[in-house]
């Protein structure tokens, strides 16, 4: 029997502002996790999700539908255990409600209510829900998220504990896109950016805008980053998500009446859309 332990699936996270995040979550299940557990798991195994099933405690209909769909599929392969944490609890009208209670009536899914004094253990594996860590073999292991949702350094993957001999490992998530931040202090720095399947964030030295604003906008357009932050030695401007502003119009406004530069940019657009 194996324990498969994860946290923070975050169904519903920025669904309305960034469609690619939902796509990444669904592809993780469709093309990775379901195949992995179908081929490596057994009916005796347990998939334990330690909080963060939804991105907030007021999930949308779409988020609930996604969660129900995939939890039902997983419960036909292994036992699914949903552990409520403070991230899943909503206080309303003097009472606490857990978003995980939505799944109480699905076969082969167990919902454990939140109790900060409760010790949850499976064999020698103890789950510390307050700190999102596992205690096993005198070690503490941070419970991994399934994927990266933002530009952070937290590892992603699945903790797997083989209970017969208490050996464990973390199977790193090499399937989903990774968030990578590049600092841009010169135009040459754009040449070292490796997009691959990654989600790119840029921190751009404001001096480059003063040096050649049109060229800077063109370079950013070619990279198509998820976010851009401008900074100088004295201060840092707030993050601007590319999806929240029309960078093409911004470039055209910068070009102005220069027809030669406009022609070059039109060619870049044409090539990028093929």
C-alpha positions in Angstrom: 0.0 0.0 0.0 1.2 3.5 -0.9 0.4 6.9 0.3 0.3 9.6 -2.4 0.2 13.1 -0.7 -0.2 16.5 -2.3 -1.6 19.9 -1.4 -2.9 23.1 -3.1 -4.6 22.0 -6.3 -6.4 25.4 -6.3 -9.3 24.7 -8.6 -10.6 28.2 -9.7 -7.3 30.0 -9.3 -7.5 33.1 -11.5 -9.8 31.3 -13.9 -11.4 34.5 -15.2 -8.1 36.5 -15.6 -5.7 33.9 -16.9 -7.2 31.0 -18.9 -3.8 29.3 -19.2 -3.8 28.5 -15.4 -6.9 26.4 -15.7 -5.5 24.7 -18.8 -2.3 23.8 -16.8 -4.3 22.3 -13.9 -6.6 20.3 -16.2 -3.6 19.0 -18.3 -1.9 18.0 -15.1 -4.8 15.7 -14.3 -5.6 14.5 -17.9 -2.1 13.9 -19.2 -0.1 13.2 -16.0 -1.7 12.4 -12.6 -4.5 10.1 -13.8 -2.1 8.1 -16.0 0.5 7.9 -13.2 -1.9 6.6 -10.6 -3.6 4.3 -13.0 -0.3 2.7 -13.9 1.5 2.8 -10.6 -1.3 2.8 -8.0 -3.6 0.2 -6.7 -7.0 0.1 -5.1 -5.4 -0.2 -1.6 -3.5 3.1 -2.1 -4.6 6.4 -0.7 -4.4 9.8 -2.4 -4.3 12.3 0.3 -4.9 16.0 -0.5 -3.9 18.2 2.4 -6.0 21.4 1.9 -6.1 23.9 -0.8 -8.4 22.0 -3.1 -9.9 25.3 -4.2 -8.2 28.7 -4.5 -10.7 30.2 -2.0 -13.6 29.3 0.2 -16.2 30.6 -2.2 -15.5 28.5 -5.3 -17.2 29.1 -8.6 -19.5 26.6 -10.3 -16.7 25.9 -12.9 -14.2 25.2 -10.1 -16.6 22.9 -8.3 -17.3 21.1 -11.6 -13.6 20.6 -12.3 -12.9 19.3 -8.8 -15.9 16.9 -8.9 -14.9 15.6 -12.3 -11.3 14.7 -11.4 -11.9 13.6 -7.8 -14.6 11.2 -9.1 -12.1 9.8 -11.7 -9.4 9.4 -9.1 -11.7 7.7 -6.6 -12.3 4.9 -9.1 -8.6 4.1 -9.0 -7.6 4.8 -5.3 -9.1 5.9 -2.0 -9.2 9.7 -2.0 -8.8 11.4 1.4 -9.5 15.2 1.6 -8.1 16.8 4.7 -9.6 20.1 5.7 -7.2 22.9 6.7 -7.7 26.5 7.6 -7.4 27.3 3.9 -10.7 25.3 3.3 -12.7 26.8 6.1 -15.3 29.6 5.8 -16.8 31.3 8.8 -20.5 32.2 8.2 -23.3 33.1 10.6 -21.4 31.9 13.6 -20.4 28.5 12.1 -17.4 27.1 10.2 -18.0 25.5 6.9 -15.5 23.5 4.8 -15.6 23.6 1.0 -14.5 19.9 1.1 -17.9 18.9 2.5 -19.2 19.1 -1.1 -17.7 15.7 -1.6 -19.0 13.8 1.4 -21.3 11.7 -0.7 -19.0 10.6 -3.4 -18.0 6.9 -3.2 -14.5 6.2 -2.1 -13.8 9.8 -1.0 -13.3 10.5 2.7 -13.4 14.0 4.1 -11.6 14.7 7.3 -12.9 17.8 9.2 -10.5 20.4 10.4 -9.3 20.1 14.0 -6.0 21.8 14.9 -5.6 19.4 17.9 -6.1 16.3 15.8 -3.1 14.1 14.9 -3.5 12.5 11.5 -1.3 9.6 10.9 -1.0 6.7 8.5 1.5 4.1 9.9 4.6 6.1 10.7 3.7 9.0 8.5 2.3 11.9 10.5 0.6 14.8 8.8 1.1 18.2 10.4 -1.7 20.2 8.8 -0.9 23.4 10.6 2.6 23.6 9.0 1.9 21.6 5.8 4.7 19.1 6.7 5.0 15.4 7.0 6.9 13.8 9.8 8.4 10.4 8.9 11.6 8.5 10.0 12.6 11.5 12.2 12.5 13.8 9.2 10.2 16.7 8.3 9.2 16.9 4.6 7.2 19.8 3.2 4.1 18.6 1.4 4.6 19.6 -2.2 2.1 21.6 -4.3 1.0 19.9 -7.5 2.2 22.8 -9.8 3.7 26.2 -9.6 1.0 28.9 -9.6 3.3 31.9 -9.2 6.9 32.8 -9.4 8.1 31.1 -6.2 10.7 28.6 -5.3 8.5 26.0 -3.7 9.0 22.6 -5.1 6.2 20.8 -6.9 5.4 17.1 -7.1 3.9 14.2 -5.2 5.1 12.7 -1.9 4.9 8.9 -2.1 5.3 6.7 1.0 5.6 2.9 0.5 4.1 1.7 3.8 5.5 -1.8 3.7 9.0 -0.6 4.5 8.3 3.1 5.2 10.5 4.3 2.4 9.5 7.5 0.7 10.3 9.8 -2.2 9.1 13.0 -3.8 8.3 12.6 -7.5 9.1 16.0 -8.9 6.6 17.5 -11.3 8.6 17.7 -14.6 5.4 17.8 -16.7 3.9 21.2 -15.9 5.3 24.6 -16.9 7.6 26.3 -14.5 7.6 30.0 -13.6 11.1 31.5 -14.2 12.1 35.1 -13.6 14.8 36.9 -15.6 16.4 40.2 -14.7 16.9 42.4 -17.8 19.7 45.0 -17.3 20.8 45.1 -20.9 19.4 44.2 -24.3 21.8 41.2 -24.4 20.0 39.7 -21.4 17.0 39.0 -23.7 19.2 36.5 -25.6 19.6 34.2 -22.6 15.9 33.7 -22.0 14.8 30.0 -22.6 11.1 29.8 -23.1 10.5 26.1 -23.8 7.3 25.3 -21.9 8.1 27.8 -19.1 6.1 30.8 -17.9 8.4 33.8 -18.1 8.5 36.8 -15.8 10.7 39.8 -16.4 12.2 42.4 -14.1 13.4 45.2 -16.4 15.8 47.9 -15.6 14.0 51.2 -16.3 17.1 52.7 -17.8 16.5 50.5 -20.9 13.3 52.4 -21.6 15.1 55.7 -21.6 17.8 54.2 -23.8 15.5 52.8 -26.5 11.8 52.5 -25.6 10.7 51.1 -29.0 13.4 48.4 -29.0 12.5 47.4 -25.4 8.8 47.0 -26.2 9.7 44.9 -29.3 12.0 42.6 -27.2 9.3 42.2 -24.6 6.7 41.5 -27.2 8.8 38.7 -28.7 9.2 37.0 -25.3 5.5 37.4 -24.4 6.0 37.2 -20.7 3.4 36.5 -18.1 4.4 39.6 -16.2 6.7 42.6 -16.4 8.1 44.5 -13.5 10.1 47.7 -14.1 12.7 48.9 -11.6 15.5 51.2 -11.1 18.0 51.7 -8.3 15.6 53.9 -6.2 12.3 52.2 -6.6 10.3 49.4 -8.1 7.1 49.8 -10.1 4.2 47.5 -9.5 3.9 44.3 -11.6 2.0 44.7 -14.8 0.5 41.6 -16.3 0.8 41.4 -20.0 -2.8 40.1 -20.2 -4.0 43.3 -18.5 -2.7 45.8 -21.1 -2.5 45.9 -24.9 1.2 45.8 -25.5 0.8 46.0 -29.3 -1.0 49.3 -29.0 1.6 50.5 -26.6 4.3 49.7 -29.2 2.4 51.4 -32.0 2.0 54.5 -29.8 5.7 54.6 -29.1 6.6 54.2 -32.8 4.4 57.1 -33.7 4.7 58.4 -37.3 7.9 56.5 -38.1 6.7 54.4 -41.1 9.9 52.5 -41.5 9.9 51.2 -37.9 6.1 50.5 -38.2 6.8 48.3 -41.3 9.4 46.3 -39.4 7.0 45.8 -36.5 4.2 44.7 -38.8 6.5 42.1 -40.2 7.3 40.8 -36.7 3.6 40.6 -35.9 3.0 38.7 -39.1 5.7 36.2 -38.4 4.7 35.7 -34.8 1.1 34.9 -35.7 2.0 32.1 -38.2 
